[in-house]
């Protein structure tokens, strides 16, 4: 698991913003997580897509996912995370591609093998 010291990783870097959002989601602090998400976020995942922060957070609050980040890559405004995700007691290996615009996550695409959930 990647552990980032808050002082060492700026929340103004793309990676810092994404990691701060993930940390807030892990602690179920959805108000804090929302600060890092653009109101018009586009989410695309294996099980569906969502438009807008309201729809995205409705799902996040229901699922209460837990992320265990294994690796994070940053390239400009793009961040890629490789992580284990706890979904309903099952651990799924995922890849998330985050794009930031003006310091907020405005696009997120997640890929994983959904068979353990079906």
BAFI-3210 file (N, C-alpha, C; in Angstrom, 3 decimals, decimal comma, padded with zeros to 6 digits):
// residues 118
n [1|2|3|4|5|6|7|8|9|10|11|12|13|14|15|16|17|18|19|20|21|22|23|24|25|26|27|28|29|30|31|32|33|34|35|36|37|38|39|40|41|42|43|44|45|46|47|48|49|50|51|52|53|54|55|56|57|58|59|60|61|62|63|64|65|66|67|68|69|70|71|72|73|74|75|76|77|78|79|80|81|82|83|84|85|86|87|88|89|90|91|92|93|94|95|96|97|98|99|100|101|102|103|104|105|106|107|108|109|110|111|112|113|114|115|116|117|118]
n.u [000,840|000,528|001,766|001,360|002,899|001,260|002,473|004,548|003,470|002,017|-001,232|-001,811|-000,667|-001,473|-001,448|-001,422|-003,952|-005,670|-004,903|-005,579|-008,338|-008,966|-008,109|-009,965|-012,348|-011,838|-012,059|-014,643|-015,369|-017,168|-017,822|-015,328|-014,054|-015,533|-014,586|-012,520|-013,551|-014,887|-017,908|-019,124|-018,219|-017,261|-017,856|-016,773|-017,241|-016,846|-019,303|-021,103|-021,927|-021,653|-022,824|-021,869|-021,285|-023,151|-024,538|-022,324|-021,438|-023,696|-023,557|-021,026|-021,493|-023,359|-021,970|-019,573|-016,761|-013,456|-010,185|-007,045|-004,226|-001,777|000,059|000,875|000,748|001,770|001,166|001,365|-001,790|-002,990|-003,606|-002,838|-003,993|-003,226|-004,883|-006,249|-009,610|-012,109|-015,119|-018,181|-017,187|-015,589|-012,428|-011,154|-008,965|-008,054|-007,839|-007,556|-008,112|-007,564|-008,451|-007,586|-008,862|-008,287|-007,446|-009,254|-010,863|-012,143|-012,712|-013,042|-012,060|-012,575|-011,320|-011,796|-011,999|-015,184|-016,311|-016,159|-018,148|-020,522]
n.v [-001,177|002,215|004,803|008,089|010,943|013,698|016,208|015,826|015,344|017,360|018,749|020,167|019,044|016,793|014,072|014,357|015,508|013,424|011,352|012,528|012,660|009,899|009,085|010,490|009,248|006,656|007,041|007,634|010,290|012,090|014,730|016,002|014,590|015,433|017,974|017,614|016,807|017,566|019,310|018,440|015,852|013,049|009,731|006,526|003,143|-000,431|-001,495|000,467|003,946|007,351|010,703|013,710|015,089|014,672|012,248|010,531|010,643|009,697|006,995|006,387|006,845|004,864|002,471|002,575|002,097|000,712|001,568|000,211|001,352|000,407|001,296|004,438|006,600|009,551|011,914|014,877|016,252|013,849|010,898|007,641|004,939|001,870|-000,538|-002,407|-003,021|-002,986|-004,350|-004,889|-006,850|-008,322|-008,528|-006,726|-006,316|-003,306|-000,730|002,686|005,575|008,834|012,129|015,507|018,819|022,154|021,646|019,802|016,576|015,611|013,601|010,097|006,865|003,492|000,224|-003,274|-006,784|-007,920|-010,363|-011,650|-010,278|-010,855]
n.w [000,000|-000,808|001,054|001,633|002,850|004,064|004,117|002,372|-000,119|-002,318|-002,381|-004,555|-006,741|-009,416|-008,698|-005,922|-005,441|-006,298|-004,533|-002,077|-002,375|-002,543|000,011|001,579|000,717|001,654|004,399|004,587|004,451|002,832|002,245|002,336|000,263|-001,899|-002,431|-004,183|-006,546|-009,685|-010,445|-012,780|-013,295|-015,283|-015,169|-015,964|-015,891|-015,503|-014,793|-015,444|-016,174|-015,058|-014,790|-013,460|-010,197|-008,187|-008,831|-008,857|-006,149|-004,833|-005,445|-004,295|-001,560|-001,003|-001,609|-000,149|-000,581|-000,197|-000,720|-001,541|-002,371|-004,653|-006,538|-007,973|-010,720|-012,352|-014,889|-015,983|-016,072|-015,712|-013,862|-012,892|-011,104|-009,568|-007,806|-005,019|-004,436|-002,072|-002,378|-001,229|000,549|-001,096|-002,688|-005,310|-008,011|-009,495|-012,030|-012,234|-014,122|-013,816|-014,642|-014,413|-014,283|-013,911|-011,295|-010,236|-010,228|-013,202|-014,961|-014,827|-015,333|-014,830|-014,732|-014,369|-013,595|-013,568|-012,842|-010,211|-008,854|-010,046]
ca.u [000,000|001,286|001,453|001,878|002,877|000,528|003,390|005,457|002,747|001,177|-002,579|-001,959|-000,254|-002,569|-001,386|-001,817|-005,413|-006,296|-004,655|-006,379|-009,717|-009,036|-008,024|-011,254|-013,318|-011,543|-012,534|-016,060|-015,543|-017,619|-017,737|-013,931|-013,774|-016,224|-013,770|-011,563|-014,320|-015,583|-019,365|-019,532|-017,386|-017,711|-017,354|-017,062|-016,749|-017,257|-020,712|-021,956|-021,333|-022,389|-022,462|-022,104|-020,831|-024,282|-024,724|-021,116|-021,400|-024,782|-022,995|-019,931|-022,054|-024,018|-021,023|-018,549|-015,605|-012,171|-009,102|-005,689|-003,432|-000,519|000,967|000,276|001,544|001,284|001,688|000,620|-003,117|-003,495|-003,101|-003,279|-003,832|-003,450|-005,310|-007,249|-010,827|-013,026|-016,504|-019,086|-016,426|-014,744|-011,299|-011,038|-007,853|-008,588|-007,023|-008,345|-007,469|-008,137|-008,007|-007,911|-008,945|-008,312|-007,208|-010,301|-011,054|-013,305|-012,992|-012,535|-012,395|-012,138|-011,432|-011,528|-012,736|-016,368|-016,872|-016,403|-019,332|-021,719]
ca.v [000,000|003,451|005,740|009,401|011,923|014,856|017,317|015,517|015,279|018,546|018,536|020,913|018,175|015,906|012,883|014,762|015,683|012,103|010,617|013,158|012,220|008,481|009,026|010,946|008,181|005,539|007,371|007,975|011,730|012,413|016,181|016,305|014,017|016,228|019,150|017,246|016,314|018,576|019,125|017,776|014,673|011,957|008,466|005,365|001,931|-001,707|-001,755|001,586|005,278|008,387|012,086|014,670|014,756|014,183|010,823|009,827|010,515|008,810|005,640|006,246|006,769|003,551|001,350|002,720|001,348|000,899|001,484|-000,073|001,750|-000,321|002,100|005,642|007,216|010,885|012,498|016,123|016,257|012,476|010,032|006,254|004,176|000,434|-000,711|-003,387|-002,349|-003,828|-004,142|-005,846|-007,943|-008,964|-007,698|-006,699|-005,515|-002,302|000,346|003,897|006,662|010,091|013,333|016,723|020,101|023,233|021,115|018,884|015,387|015,810|012,344|008,907|005,610|002,380|-001,096|-004,430|-007,989|-007,907|-011,698|-011,988|-009,563|-011,281]
ca.w [000,000|-000,871|002,123|001,295|003,924|003,552|003,919|001,279|-001,383|-002,430|-002,902|-005,797|-007,842|-009,817|-007,854|-004,572|-005,427|-006,383|-003,293|-001,023|-002,610|-002,154|001,476|002,113|000,462|002,558|005,746|004,407|004,593|001,490|002,061|002,001|-001,059|-002,919|-002,756|-005,221|-007,695|-010,473|-010,445|-014,019|-013,501|-016,135|-014,653|-016,794|-015,267|-016,084|-014,485|-015,809|-016,220|-014,336|-015,107|-012,395|-008,842|-007,377|-009,130|-008,437|-004,696|-004,405|-005,511|-003,329|-000,212|-000,869|-001,690|000,897|-001,065|000,473|-001,685|-001,081|-003,529|-004,804|-007,346|-008,549|-011,771|-012,712|-016,116|-016,160|-015,435|-015,679|-012,796|-012,998|-009,872|-009,514|-006,419|-004,617|-004,006|-001,308|-002,802|-000,584|001,140|-002,100|-003,104|-006,766|-008,509|-010,419|-012,570|-012,399|-014,858|-013,359|-015,348|-013,681|-014,967|-012,919|-009,963|-009,778|-011,046|-014,074|-015,654|-014,166|-015,991|-013,994|-015,349|-013,535|-013,968|-012,710|-012,596|-008,805|-008,366|-010,787]
c.u [000,878|000,821|002,140|001,801|002,245|001,453|004,279|004,768|001,748|-000,188|-002,829|-001,433|-001,435|-002,605|-001,823|-003,311|-006,107|-006,116|-005,444|-007,843|-009,891|-008,989|-009,334|-012,339|-013,100|-012,046|-014,006|-016,350|-015,903|-017,616|-016,325|-013,602|-014,378|-015,439|-012,827|-012,230|-015,039|-017,080|-019,846|-018,689|-018,065|-017,054|-017,755|-016,426|-017,304|-018,761|-021,637|-021,202|-022,244|-021,910|-022,819|-021,722|-021,955|-024,490|-023,526|-021,118|-022,579|-024,283|-021,920|-020,464|-022,767|-022,990|-019,944|-017,313|-014,361|-011,076|-007,792|-004,780|-002,095|000,514|000,207|001,258|000,932|001,963|000,868|-000,671|-003,756|-002,808|-003,682|-002,989|-004,074|-003,759|-006,209|-008,418|-011,696|-014,444|-017,342|-018,341|-015,565|-013,625|-011,102|-009,838|-008,369|-007,491|-007,947|-007,535|-008,232|-007,582|-008,473|-007,966|-009,126|-008,270|-008,263|-010,435|-012,318|-013,637|-012,339|-013,012|-011,770|-012,345|-011,054|-012,337|-013,952|-016,884|-017,067|-017,667|-020,633|-022,261]
c.v [001,231|004,352|007,049|010,308|013,184|016,040|017,093|015,541|016,427|018,202|019,391|020,122|017,268|014,670|013,210|014,927|014,330|011,340|011,217|012,744|010,769|008,340|009,458|009,888|007,004|005,787|007,781|009,442|012,266|013,915|016,588|015,794|014,886|017,477|018,877|016,813|017,480|018,279|018,330|016,546|013,666|010,696|007,356|004,154|000,700|-001,933|-000,593|002,896|006,250|009,746|012,953|014,153|014,183|012,687|010,005|009,601|009,723|007,366|005,431|006,089|005,435|002,433|001,390|001,863|001,668|000,602|001,159|000,155|001,021|000,514|003,283|006,250|008,567|011,335|013,742|016,095|014,881|011,688|008,643|005,572|002,698|000,130|-001,923|-002,603|-003,345|-003,429|-005,241|-007,077|-008,722|-007,994|-007,853|-005,823|-004,600|-001,383|001,536|004,969|007,940|011,227|014,539|017,916|021,158|022,681|020,182|017,719|015,580|014,577|011,206|007,692|004,487|001,069|-002,162|-005,601|-008,086|-009,292|-012,040|-011,322|-010,082|-012,610]
c.w [000,000|000,258|001,791|002,511|003,368|003,302|002,707|-000,077|-001,449|-002,993|-004,137|-006,980|-008,182|-008,920|-006,425|-004,424|-005,416|-005,084|-002,126|-001,154|-002,166|-000,638|002,120|001,890|001,406|003,974|005,746|004,723|003,204|001,222|001,672|000,597|-002,163|-003,316|-003,919|-006,525|-008,382|-010,482|-011,659|-014,330|-014,422|-015,601|-015,604|-016,141|-015,950|-015,912|-014,810|-015,837|-015,482|-014,829|-013,914|-011,026|-007,992|-007,578|-008,650|-006,925|-004,138|-004,397|-004,447|-001,903|000,028|-000,743|-000,606|000,593|-000,244|-000,541|-000,979|-002,293|-003,512|-005,556|-007,915|-009,551|-012,114|-013,992|-016,404|-015,372|-015,376|-014,573|-013,021|-011,670|-010,147|-008,064|-006,253|-004,068|-003,271|-001,691|-002,164|-000,058|000,161|-002,483|-004,603|-007,129|-009,611|-010,943|-012,776|-013,091|-014,517|-014,214|-014,557|-014,615|-013,890|-011,500|-009,405|-010,747|-011,882|-014,908|-014,891|-014,938|-015,177|-014,742|-014,329|-014,074|-013,039|-012,307|-011,125|-008,225|-008,970|-010,292]
res [x|x|x|x|x|x|x|x|x|x|x|x|x|x|x|x|x|x|x|x|x|x|x|x|x|x|x|x|x|x|x|x|x|x|x|x|x|x|x|x|x|x|x|x|x|x|x|x|x|x|x|x|x|x|x|x|x|x|x|x|x|x|x|x|x|x|x|x|x|x|x|x|x|x|x|x|x|x|x|x|x|x|x|x|x|x|x|x|x|x|x|x|x|x|x|x|x|x|x|x|x|x|x|x|x|x|x|x|x|x|x|x|x|x|x|x|x|x]
***
